């Protein structure tokens, strides 16, 4: 039997209230997230979106994490496009191997029962 453990996140970005004028922000905010710069541009891995209650909303994977995270808040085809306001915390852990990313994504979706992942679900 294969034993898989969910790693601790390498980066956690939490929604913050902007103080002052939004145009004065040095880094653009996207739905209240101002720390996207903490997520690596070059590394691949797993993305976990949580709500304010700590419930896992969505799990995704990417070859380049920062670009994919920002795309979830910009494009119209993202699986969380109708639930962007619910996202309160984004956790990221780095996994360079594409096969390992696929395994972790599927495992986490089913182990933690991600709310908005509709494919790769075995826990119904």
Secondary structure, 3 states (H helix, E strand, C coil): CCCCCCCCCCEEEECCCCCCCHHHCCCCCECCECCHHHCCCCCCEEEEEECCCCCEEEEEEECCHHHHHHHHHHCCCCCCCCCHHHCCEEEEEECCCHHHHHHHHHHHHHHCCCCCCCCCCCCC
